[in-house]
Amino acid sequence: MESRSASCVSSEWKTLYQAALLEVDLNRLPQRIAEAERAANERIQDLNGSDNAEKVLVMNALNVLRDLRKMAGMEGQSSV
């Protein structure tokens, strides 16, 4: 597997998070949310052990994605 640069890994969760927030197709929304949650959880693992402001941002984003899942009526669907 190819290694990615730190800035690429750092920004991937943001890109996927924004895509989920801006998705208007309700059929694609569950996939967008799942992708964003996966990337955000991976980023939190990368930041584990560090006292980092980005970690707080990622955790807040995960809360927003959880709320988006609820608002879209997808509460019963498991997140990543």
N, C-alpha and C positions, 0 to 999 in steps of 0.2 A: 504494500500500500504506500502510496506517495505521501510524504510528510508535507503538511501545509504550514505556511508561515504563521507566526503568532498573530499578526494583524488580520489575516484571512480567517483564522479560527475565531478570533475575537469579534469580528463583524458578521460572521455567518448567522449567528443567532438573531442579530438585529435585523438582517435582511429577511429572514424567514418570519420573524415576529411581525414586521411591517406588512409582509404579504398576507399573513393571516388576518391582520386588522383591516386590511383594505379589500379583502375578498368579498365580492358581492354575489357570487354563485354559491348558493346554499348547498349544492351537491359537491362542490370542491372544498367547502369550508372545513369539514372534518379532517381532511387530509392536510390542509394548510396548518390547522391547529396542531395536529400530531407532529408534523415536521418541525414546527417552531418549538414545541415542547421538548422534543428530542434534542434539538440543537442547544436549547437553553439548559437542559439538564447536563448535557456534555460540558458546556462551558462552566457550569457551577463546579463540576468535578475537576476541571482544569484549574479552577481558582481555589480549590480546597486548601485550607491551611493558610491562605493569605487574607489579610485584612484589607479588602479591596472594595472601593466604591462600586466597581462594576458588578460585583457579586450581589450587592443590594439591588442594583438595576435589573439584573437577571431575575432575581427572586420576585421583584415587583411585576416584571413581565409575565412570569409564570402565573401569578395571581390574576392578572388581566386575562390571560388565555383561559384560565379556569372559568372566570366570569363569562367570557365570550362563549365558551362551550355551553354554559347554563342558559344564557340568553338565546342561543340558537336551538335550544331544546335537545341538546346532546348529552345531558347529564349522565345518562345510563351508559354511554360509551366510555370505555376505558381510555385513559391517557397513557402516554408512553412511560 
